[in-house]
Amino acid sequence: MATQAYCVKCKAKRDMEDEKQITMKNGQRALSGTCPVCGTKMFKIGGGRVTTAAAPKAKAGTGKPTKKSSSKAKAKTKSKTKRK
């Protein structure tokens, strides 16, 4: 399976060699491999197919987005109104 990724050293898109699917710290999937021309490590975020069980589906909500207000934002607005 030849996946194309951008080689930073060659400054061109090339097919990756020795590619393997990895999972980053934040849980996203990526492909890691080497450039066939210069041997530089290549990386493609979001590449590859799911080989394990599918991710759980999101629960159906009410459809209304919730808006969270920050206490810092409120504190800043109060402090600005006190200064006159």
Kinemage of the C-alpha trace (Angstrom):
@kinemage 1
@onewidth
@group {chain A} dominant
@subgroup {mainchain}
@vectorlist {calphas} color= white
{ca met a 1} P 0.000 0.000 0.000
{ca ala a 2} L 1.743 3.152 -1.189
{ca thr a 3} L 0.482 6.260 0.551
{ca gln a 4} L 1.619 9.639 -0.662
{ca ala a 5} L 2.951 12.098 1.892
{ca tyr a 6} L 4.961 15.325 1.716
{ca cys a 7} L 8.728 15.032 2.215
{ca val a 8} L 10.029 18.163 3.919
{ca lys a 9} L 13.613 17.609 2.798
{ca cys a 10} L 12.807 16.893 -0.890
{ca lys a 11} L 9.924 19.413 -0.878
{ca ala a 12} L 7.760 17.050 -2.937
{ca lys a 13} L 5.011 14.483 -2.508
{ca arg a 14} L 6.359 10.942 -2.574
{ca asp a 15} L 5.159 7.424 -1.835
{ca met a 16} L 6.060 6.367 1.709
{ca glu a 17} L 8.188 3.282 2.317
{ca asp a 18} L 7.911 1.081 5.417
{ca glu a 19} L 4.697 2.835 6.416
{ca lys a 20} L 2.955 1.868 9.614
{ca gln a 21} L -0.176 3.089 11.309
{ca ile a 22} L 0.341 4.788 14.666
{ca thr a 23} L -1.871 6.539 17.203
{ca met a 24} L -0.826 9.968 18.460
{ca lys a 25} L -1.100 11.109 22.085
{ca asn a 26} L -4.407 12.855 21.383
{ca gly a 27} L -5.926 9.643 19.961
{ca gln a 28} L -5.816 10.560 16.269
{ca arg a 29} L -4.490 8.030 13.778
{ca ala a 30} L -1.521 8.783 11.546
{ca leu a 31} L 0.872 7.053 9.165
{ca ser a 32} L 4.622 7.088 9.651
{ca gly a 33} L 7.210 6.001 7.084
{ca thr a 34} L 10.363 6.997 5.228
{ca cys a 35} L 11.051 8.842 1.983
{ca pro a 36} L 12.334 6.493 -0.754
{ca val a 37} L 14.693 9.157 -2.178
{ca cys a 38} L 16.395 10.768 0.836
{ca gly a 39} L 15.399 8.477 3.733
{ca thr a 40} L 13.820 11.239 5.813
{ca lys a 41} L 11.011 10.277 8.190
{ca met a 42} L 7.587 11.128 6.731
{ca phe a 43} L 4.349 11.605 8.613
{ca lys a 44} L 0.731 11.868 7.489
{ca ile a 45} L -1.982 12.776 9.998
{ca gly a 46} L -5.338 11.076 9.523
{ca gly a 47} L -3.951 8.564 7.078
{ca gly a 48} L -4.696 4.874 6.976
{ca arg a 49} L -7.730 2.732 7.554
{ca val a 50} L -9.171 1.422 10.762
{ca thr a 51} L -7.922 -2.129 11.299
{ca thr a 52} L -9.430 -2.617 14.743
{ca ala a 53} L -13.027 -2.380 15.952
{ca ala a 54} L -14.928 0.739 14.927
{ca ala a 55} L -15.058 3.667 17.316
{ca pro a 56} L -18.224 3.984 19.413
{ca lys a 57} L -20.917 6.198 17.966
{ca ala a 58} L -21.743 9.499 19.617
{ca lys a 59} L -24.934 9.615 21.657
{ca ala a 60} L -27.847 11.427 20.107
{ca gly a 61} L -28.426 14.667 21.984
{ca thr a 62} L -31.122 17.296 21.937
{ca gly a 63} L -29.474 18.956 18.962
{ca lys a 64} L -28.909 22.189 20.841
{ca pro a 65} L -25.280 23.212 21.297
{ca thr a 66} L -24.364 24.115 24.846
{ca lys a 67} L -22.543 27.364 25.440
{ca lys a 68} L -20.115 27.473 28.319
{ca ser a 69} L -19.275 30.831 29.812
{ca ser a 70} L -15.921 31.508 31.347
{ca ser a 71} L -15.632 32.981 34.811
{ca lys a 72} L -12.467 34.785 33.671
{ca ala a 73} L -14.397 36.585 30.952
{ca lys a 74} L -16.974 37.716 33.492
{ca ala a 75} L -14.257 38.899 35.858
{ca lys a 76} L -12.610 40.961 33.136
{ca thr a 77} L -15.840 42.692 32.177
{ca lys a 78} L -16.630 43.536 35.791
{ca ser a 79} L -13.173 44.973 36.408
{ca lys a 80} L -13.419 47.172 33.315
{ca thr a 81} L -16.738 48.667 34.361
{ca lys a 82} L -15.454 49.557 37.838
{ca arg a 83} L -12.623 51.657 36.421
{ca lys a 84} L -13.870 55.128 35.625
